[in-house]
Amino acid sequence: MGRGDTKALLVRARGLATLRGVLDSAVARDLLELLELLEERPDPGAVAKVFGRLWERLAIEDERLLSDAWQSHLVGRILDDENPFSLAAERGEIIPSVLGQAGRDLLTLREMFALDAAALLGRVESAAPELAGIWVPWTDPEPLEESPRHAIARKLSAAGDWGACAELLAGHYARHGAGPFGHHSAFHWREGRLMAVSRPDPVRLAELVAYEHEREPLIRNTERFLAGLPAHHALLYGLPGTGKSSTVKAILNEYAQEGLRLVEVKKEDLAELPWVLDVLRGRGQRFVLFIDDLSFEEHEVEYKALKALLEGSLEEPPENVRLYATSNRRNLIRETFSERGDGSAGDDVHARDTMQEKLSLAARFGLRLTFPSPDQARYLEIVAGLARERGLIIPEEQLRERALLWDRWHAGRSGRTARQFVDELEAELAEGDFS
């Protein structure tokens, strides 16, 4: 690429329309600044400063889609940018003019993609020979990961004509989402905004031993939800350690590739639920709002914020959002004897109406599942299953005796107790301290 070609590329880069935000990153700005410096009689010091900063920024990036760091960054920006093209494609509502402009923008970005490490470093050293030998190329072995992002990155890398790839990208956005929803499957709502969970709990349904009967209705409900069929909000009730939260997280991991996303909302943030719903409304994915350990004291009124989602209000609840909550209380809200009787009920003239309003909250969940504390047989089934998953070799009778002894020494029999026992057993076997 000669100077005239570079100057024309810089002009086209400034004219990006639908994909304008792709080059709005610190890395891309450094690269554009470097190209501008190389257009004139370059000052080696200025070139060295910009190129060194560019190299550093590429080196500290977490994700590597391709072997070349700049090419990996550019493709990642294309996949993650929220713009008129990606958002319309996610919703399946893309119009011809937007699709056509995206193809034109992609032609320009393909020329930017061609500036791989060898090409750009060669231009730097040619323009300023005193900089030769200072840097190594920013390439590493090709990542071996198998994911939709890596698959489409490889397709783009192999394609010579990115203008013809607009429909390929539109299909990716439609299936996997745009922006953070295309990159991540799990989120927290914190300080008034969504924050991606970069390393969600990887638990899978196949790893959850026992409670298959209890989980099945929730799995079926989720599959209906993903298929666009009527689906319920769900309440999972049971004692601590029975696998309620793990079930919800495992369902996310099972169906994330089909467009399921999970957003965890803390009870103390329920007042912000309308803002959460506004962020999720109209997106192409299906969202499970996850509230773990949901319960209220008698004086807490945050439960009222759930009504707009569970029953609707003046504004229709988003059809792409369902609530999955876990609780250790069947009725969710603590009820006092004074509320049951005819005695003192404070200043509430209609105290019984208030009590019924509180107690009816659980009934507003269309699907209510109970996860009971395991009996001895189920507890031993969980222990044996976990030991088998981890490849622990121990005689069956000895495993049974040790598991029952652990149960007697620890308060409450549960799936969590079983996992803690197997953790201890694995550590003892690894240390050769098992007896």
C-alpha positions as CSV (number, residue, x, y, z in Angstrom):
1,M,0.0,0.0,0.0
2,G,1.6,3.3,-1.2
3,R,1.1,6.7,0.3
4,G,-1.7,7.6,-2.0
5,D,-3.5,4.4,-1.1
6,T,-3.0,5.1,2.6
7,K,-4.4,8.6,2.3
8,A,-7.5,7.3,0.5
9,L,-8.0,4.7,3.2
10,L,-7.8,7.3,5.9
11,V,-10.5,9.4,4.1
12,R,-12.7,6.3,3.8
13,A,-12.2,5.4,7.4
14,R,-13.4,8.8,8.5
15,G,-16.5,8.3,6.3
16,L,-17.7,5.0,7.9
17,A,-21.4,5.2,8.5
18,T,-23.3,2.2,10.0
19,L,-20.0,0.7,11.4
20,R,-18.5,4.0,12.5
21,G,-18.1,2.9,16.1
22,V,-15.9,-0.1,15.1
23,L,-12.8,2.2,14.9
24,D,-13.8,4.2,18.0
25,S,-11.3,2.4,20.3
26,A,-7.9,3.4,21.7
27,V,-6.2,0.8,19.6
28,A,-7.8,1.8,16.3
29,R,-7.2,5.5,17.1
30,D,-3.5,4.7,17.6
31,L,-3.3,2.8,14.3
32,L,-5.0,5.7,12.4
33,E,-2.6,8.2,14.0
34,L,0.3,6.0,13.0
35,L,-0.9,5.9,9.4
36,E,-1.2,9.7,9.4
37,L,2.4,10.0,10.7
38,L,3.7,7.7,8.0
39,E,2.0,9.8,5.3
40,E,4.4,12.7,6.0
41,R,8.1,12.8,6.4
42,P,7.9,10.9,9.7
43,D,9.5,11.9,13.0
44,P,11.1,8.7,14.3
45,G,10.4,9.7,17.9
46,A,6.7,10.3,17.2
47,V,6.4,7.1,15.3
48,A,8.1,5.1,18.0
49,K,5.9,6.6,20.7
50,V,2.6,5.8,18.9
51,F,3.8,2.3,17.7
52,G,5.0,1.3,21.2
53,R,1.7,2.4,22.7
54,L,-0.2,0.5,20.1
55,W,1.8,-2.7,20.7
56,E,1.2,-2.4,24.4
57,R,-2.5,-2.0,24.1
58,L,-2.8,-5.0,21.8
59,A,-0.7,-7.1,24.1
60,I,-2.9,-6.6,27.2
61,E,-6.2,-7.5,25.4
62,D,-7.9,-10.5,27.0
63,E,-9.5,-12.1,24.0
64,R,-7.6,-13.4,21.0
65,L,-9.8,-14.5,18.1
66,L,-7.0,-14.7,15.5
67,S,-3.3,-15.1,15.5
68,D,-2.6,-11.4,14.6
69,A,-3.4,-9.1,17.4
70,W,-4.6,-6.1,15.3
71,Q,-6.7,-8.3,13.1
72,S,-8.2,-10.0,16.2
73,H,-9.0,-6.6,17.7
74,L,-10.7,-5.3,14.6
75,V,-12.9,-8.4,14.1
76,G,-13.8,-8.3,17.8
77,R,-14.9,-4.7,17.4
78,I,-17.0,-5.6,14.4
79,L,-18.7,-8.4,16.4
80,D,-19.2,-6.3,19.6
81,D,-20.2,-2.9,18.2
82,E,-23.8,-1.8,18.7
83,N,-24.8,0.1,15.6
84,P,-27.8,0.5,13.3
85,F,-26.7,-2.6,11.3
86,S,-26.0,-5.0,14.2
87,L,-29.0,-4.0,16.3
88,A,-31.4,-4.2,13.4
89,A,-29.9,-7.6,12.4
90,E,-30.3,-8.8,16.0
91,R,-34.0,-8.0,15.9
92,G,-34.5,-9.5,12.4
93,E,-35.6,-6.0,11.1
94,I,-32.7,-5.0,8.9
95,I,-33.6,-2.8,5.9
96,P,-31.9,-2.9,2.5
97,S,-30.2,0.5,2.7
98,V,-28.6,-0.4,6.1
99,L,-27.5,-3.8,4.8
100,G,-26.1,-2.2,1.7
101,Q,-24.2,0.5,3.6
102,A,-22.8,-2.1,6.0
103,G,-21.4,-3.9,3.0
104,R,-19.7,-0.7,1.8
105,D,-18.3,0.0,5.3
106,L,-17.0,-3.6,5.5
107,L,-15.0,-3.0,2.3
108,T,-13.1,-0.2,4.0
109,L,-12.6,-2.3,7.2
110,R,-11.2,-5.2,5.1
111,E,-8.4,-2.8,3.9
112,M,-7.7,-1.9,7.6
113,F,-7.7,-5.7,8.3
114,A,-4.9,-6.2,5.7
115,L,-2.6,-4.1,7.8
116,D,-1.3,-7.1,9.7
117,A,1.8,-7.1,12.0
118,A,4.2,-7.8,9.2
119,A,2.8,-5.3,6.8
120,L,2.6,-2.4,9.3
121,L,5.9,-3.1,11.0
122,G,7.5,-3.2,7.5
123,R,6.1,0.2,6.7
124,V,7.4,1.6,10.0
125,E,10.9,0.3,9.5
126,S,10.9,1.4,5.9
127,A,9.9,5.0,6.7
128,A,12.2,5.2,9.7
129,P,15.2,2.8,9.3
130,E,16.6,3.7,12.7
131,L,13.5,1.9,14.2
132,A,14.4,-1.4,12.6
133,G,14.7,-4.3,15.0
134,I,13.0,-2.6,18.0
135,W,9.8,-4.6,17.9
136,V,8.7,-8.2,17.3
137,P,5.5,-8.8,15.3
138,W,2.3,-9.0,17.5
139,T,1.4,-12.5,16.3
140,D,0.9,-15.7,18.3
141,P,-0.4,-19.2,17.5
142,E,-3.9,-19.4,16.1
143,P,-6.4,-19.9,19.0
144,L,-7.9,-23.4,19.1
145,E,-11.2,-22.4,20.8
146,E,-14.5,-23.5,19.2
147,S,-17.2,-20.9,19.7
148,P,-19.4,-18.9,17.4
149,R,-17.2,-15.9,17.7
150,H,-14.0,-17.8,16.8
151,A,-15.9,-19.5,13.9
152,I,-17.0,-16.3,12.3
153,A,-13.6,-14.6,12.9
154,R,-12.0,-17.4,10.9
155,K,-14.6,-17.0,8.1
156,L,-13.9,-13.2,7.9
157,S,-10.1,-13.8,8.0
158,A,-10.4,-16.2,5.0
159,A,-12.7,-13.9,3.0
160,G,-11.2,-11.6,0.5
161,D,-14.4,-9.6,-0.1
162,W,-15.9,-8.4,3.1
163,G,-18.6,-6.5,1.2
164,A,-20.2,-9.8,0.5
165,C,-20.0,-10.8,4.2
166,A,-22.8,-8.4,5.4
167,E,-25.4,-11.1,5.3
168,L,-23.1,-13.5,7.1
169,L,-22.6,-11.0,9.9
170,A,-26.4,-10.2,10.0
171,G,-27.0,-13.9,10.6
172,H,-24.5,-14.0,13.4
173,Y,-26.1,-11.0,15.1
174,A,-29.6,-12.6,14.7
175,R,-28.5,-15.8,16.3
176,H,-26.0,-14.7,18.9
177,G,-26.7,-11.0,19.5
178,A,-24.9,-7.7,19.2
179,G,-22.8,-5.7,21.6
180,P,-22.3,-7.1,25.1
181,F,-25.2,-9.6,24.6
182,G,-23.3,-11.2,21.7
183,H,-20.1,-11.5,23.7
184,H,-21.4,-12.5,27.1
185,S,-24.2,-14.7,28.4
186,A,-24.4,-13.6,32.1
187,F,-24.7,-10.1,33.6
188,H,-25.1,-8.3,36.9
189,W,-27.3,-5.2,37.4
190,R,-25.0,-2.9,39.4
191,E,-25.1,0.8,40.0
192,G,-27.8,1.4,37.5
193,R,-26.3,-0.5,34.6
194,L,-25.6,-4.0,33.3
195,M,-22.2,-5.4,33.9
196,A,-21.0,-8.5,32.1
197,V,-19.8,-11.5,34.1
198,S,-16.6,-12.4,32.3
199,R,-16.2,-15.8,34.0
200,P,-19.7,-17.2,34.8
201,D,-20.0,-20.4,36.9
202,P,-19.5,-23.2,34.3
203,V,-21.8,-25.7,35.9
204,R,-23.7,-27.9,33.4
205,L,-26.9,-29.9,33.8
206,A,-25.0,-33.1,33.3
207,E,-22.9,-32.4,36.3
208,L,-25.9,-32.0,38.6
209,V,-26.6,-35.3,40.3
210,A,-30.1,-36.2,41.4
211,Y,-33.1,-33.8,41.4
212,E,-33.7,-34.6,37.7
213,H,-37.5,-34.7,38.4
214,E,-37.5,-31.3,40.1
215,R,-35.5,-29.7,37.3
216,E,-37.4,-31.1,34.3
217,P,-40.4,-28.6,34.4
218,L,-37.9,-25.6,34.5
219,I,-36.0,-27.0,31.5
220,R,-39.2,-27.5,29.6
221,N,-40.4,-24.0,30.5
222,T,-37.1,-22.5,29.3
223,E,-37.3,-24.4,26.0
224,R,-40.8,-23.0,25.4
225,F,-39.5,-19.5,26.2
226,L,-36.7,-19.8,23.7
227,A,-39.2,-21.1,21.1
228,G,-41.4,-18.1,21.5
229,L,-44.2,-20.1,23.2
230,P,-46.0,-19.0,26.4
231,A,-43.7,-19.6,29.3
232,H,-44.0,-18.9,33.1
233,H,-42.0,-17.0,35.6
234,A,-40.6,-19.6,38.0
235,L,-40.0,-19.8,41.8
236,L,-37.6,-22.5,43.1
237,Y,-38.2,-23.2,46.7
238,G,-36.2,-25.4,49.0
239,L,-33.7,-25.5,51.9
240,P,-30.2,-24.2,51.3
241,G,-27.8,-26.4,49.4
242,T,-30.4,-28.3,47.4
243,G,-29.2,-27.0,44.0
244,K,-31.7,-24.3,43.2
245,S,-29.2,-21.7,42.1
246,S,-27.0,-24.2,40.4
247,T,-30.0,-25.4,38.3
248,V,-30.7,-21.8,37.0
249,K,-27.0,-21.3,36.2
250,A,-26.7,-24.7,34.5
251,I,-29.8,-23.9,32.3
252,L,-28.1,-20.7,31.2
253,N,-24.9,-22.6,30.2
254,E,-27.0,-25.3,28.4
255,Y,-29.0,-22.8,26.3
256,A,-26.7,-19.8,25.9
257,Q,-25.8,-20.7,22.3
258,E,-29.6,-20.6,21.5
259,G,-29.9,-17.0,22.6
260,L,-30.6,-17.3,26.4
261,R,-29.0,-14.7,28.6
262,L,-29.1,-14.3,32.4
263,V,-29.2,-11.1,34.3
264,E,-28.8,-11.3,38.1
265,V,-30.7,-8.6,40.1
266,K,-30.2,-8.3,43.9
267,K,-33.3,-7.8,46.1
268,E,-32.1,-4.4,47.2
269,D,-32.0,-3.3,43.5
270,L,-35.6,-4.3,42.7
271,A,-36.7,-0.6,42.8
272,E,-34.6,-0.3,39.6
273,L,-36.5,-3.1,37.8
274,P,-38.3,-0.7,35.4
275,W,-34.8,0.4,34.2
276,V,-33.6,-3.1,33.8
277,L,-36.6,-4.0,31.7
278,D,-36.1,-0.9,29.5
279,V,-32.6,-2.1,28.7
280,L,-33.8,-5.6,27.8
281,R,-37.0,-4.7,26.0
282,G,-36.8,-5.2,22.2
283,R,-33.5,-7.0,22.1
284,G,-33.2,-10.2,20.1
285,Q,-32.2,-12.5,22.9
286,R,-34.4,-14.1,25.6
287,F,-33.5,-13.0,29.1
288,V,-33.9,-14.7,32.5
289,L,-33.9,-12.2,35.4
290,F,-32.4,-14.2,38.2
291,I,-33.1,-13.2,41.8
292,D,-31.3,-15.5,44.3
293,D,-32.5,-16.1,47.8
294,L,-35.6,-14.0,47.4
295,S,-37.5,-13.2,50.6
296,F,-38.9,-10.2,52.4
297,E,-39.3,-9.1,56.0
298,E,-42.8,-7.8,56.9
299,H,-41.7,-4.1,56.8
300,E,-40.0,-4.4,53.3
301,V,-42.1,-3.3,50.4
302,E,-39.6,-4.0,47.5
303,Y,-41.9,-6.9,46.5
304,K,-44.3,-4.4,45.0
305,A,-41.7,-3.8,42.3
306,L,-42.1,-7.3,41.0
307,K,-45.8,-6.9,40.2
308,A,-45.1,-4.9,37.0
309,L,-43.1,-7.9,35.7
310,L,-45.2,-10.7,37.1
311,E,-48.7,-9.3,36.3
312,G,-48.1,-6.2,34.1
313,S,-49.0,-2.6,34.7
314,L,-50.0,0.2,32.4
315,E,-47.0,-0.8,30.2
316,E,-46.9,-4.4,28.9
317,P,-44.0,-6.4,30.4
318,P,-41.3,-7.4,27.8
319,E,-42.2,-10.6,26.1
320,N,-38.5,-11.6,26.0
321,V,-38.0,-11.5,29.8
322,R,-38.9,-14.1,32.4
323,L,-38.1,-14.1,36.1
324,Y,-36.5,-17.1,37.8
325,A,-36.2,-16.7,41.6
326,T,-34.9,-19.0,44.3
327,S,-36.1,-18.8,47.9
328,N,-35.7,-20.6,51.2
329,R,-39.3,-19.5,52.1
330,R,-42.3,-20.9,50.5
331,N,-44.4,-17.7,50.9
332,L,-41.5,-15.3,50.3
333,I,-42.7,-12.8,52.9
334,R,-42.4,-13.3,56.6
335,E,-45.8,-13.4,58.2
336,T,-46.4,-12.7,61.9
337,F,-49.1,-14.1,64.2
338,S,-50.3,-10.5,64.8
339,E,-51.1,-10.3,61.1
340,R,-53.1,-13.6,61.2
341,G,-55.2,-12.7,64.2
342,D,-57.6,-9.9,65.1
343,G,-55.1,-8.3,67.6
344,S,-52.9,-5.3,67.0
345,A,-52.0,-4.7,63.4
346,G,-50.6,-1.3,63.7
347,D,-52.5,1.4,61.9
348,D,-53.5,-0.6,58.9
349,V,-57.3,-0.6,58.8
350,H,-57.3,-3.3,56.2
351,A,-54.6,-5.4,57.7
352,R,-56.0,-8.7,56.3
353,D,-56.0,-7.3,52.8
354,T,-52.4,-6.3,53.3
355,M,-51.5,-9.8,54.5
356,Q,-53.2,-11.4,51.6
357,E,-51.4,-9.1,49.2
358,K,-48.1,-10.2,50.7
359,L,-48.9,-13.9,50.8
360,S,-50.1,-13.9,47.2
361,L,-46.7,-12.9,45.8
362,A,-45.6,-16.5,45.4
363,A,-48.9,-17.4,43.6
364,R,-48.0,-14.9,40.9
365,F,-45.2,-17.2,39.7
366,G,-46.8,-19.6,37.1
367,L,-44.3,-22.3,37.8
368,R,-43.4,-23.2,41.4
369,L,-40.9,-26.0,42.1
370,T,-39.9,-27.5,45.4
371,F,-36.4,-28.9,46.0
372,P,-36.7,-31.0,49.2
373,S,-33.8,-31.8,51.5
374,P,-32.4,-35.1,50.3
375,D,-33.1,-38.3,52.3
376,Q,-30.2,-40.6,53.0
377,A,-30.6,-42.5,49.7
378,R,-30.5,-39.4,47.6
379,Y,-27.6,-37.9,49.6
380,L,-25.6,-41.1,48.9
381,E,-26.6,-41.0,45.2
382,I,-25.2,-37.4,45.0
383,V,-22.0,-38.4,46.7
384,A,-21.5,-41.4,44.4
385,G,-22.2,-39.3,41.3
386,L,-19.8,-36.5,42.3
387,A,-17.1,-39.0,43.1
388,R,-17.6,-40.7,39.8
389,E,-17.5,-37.4,37.9
390,R,-14.1,-36.6,39.5
391,G,-12.7,-40.0,38.8
392,L,-12.1,-40.8,42.5
393,I,-11.3,-44.5,43.1
394,I,-12.7,-45.8,46.4
395,P,-14.6,-48.9,47.4
396,E,-18.3,-48.3,47.4
397,E,-18.9,-49.4,51.0
398,Q,-16.0,-47.3,52.3
399,L,-17.4,-44.3,50.3
400,R,-20.8,-44.9,51.9
401,E,-19.5,-45.1,55.4
402,R,-17.3,-42.0,55.1
403,A,-20.2,-40.0,53.5
404,L,-22.6,-41.0,56.4
405,L,-20.0,-40.1,59.0
406,W,-19.5,-36.7,57.3
407,D,-23.2,-36.2,57.4
408,R,-23.4,-36.8,61.1
409,W,-20.5,-34.4,61.8
410,H,-22.1,-31.6,59.7
411,A,-25.3,-29.7,60.2
412,G,-28.0,-30.6,57.6
413,R,-27.9,-33.1,54.8
414,S,-27.9,-31.5,51.4
415,G,-26.3,-31.5,47.9
416,R,-23.9,-28.8,49.2
417,T,-22.9,-31.1,52.1
418,A,-22.3,-33.9,49.7
419,R,-20.1,-31.7,47.5
420,Q,-18.1,-30.5,50.5
421,F,-17.5,-34.2,51.5
422,V,-16.3,-35.0,48.0
423,D,-14.0,-32.0,48.0
424,E,-12.5,-33.2,51.3
425,L,-12.2,-36.8,49.9
426,E,-10.5,-35.6,46.7
427,A,-7.9,-33.6,48.7
428,E,-7.2,-36.5,51.0
429,L,-6.7,-38.9,48.1
430,A,-4.4,-36.4,46.3
431,E,-2.3,-36.0,49.5
432,G,-2.2,-39.8,50.1
433,D,-3.8,-39.2,53.5
434,F,-6.9,-41.2,52.9
435,S,-7.7,-44.0,55.3
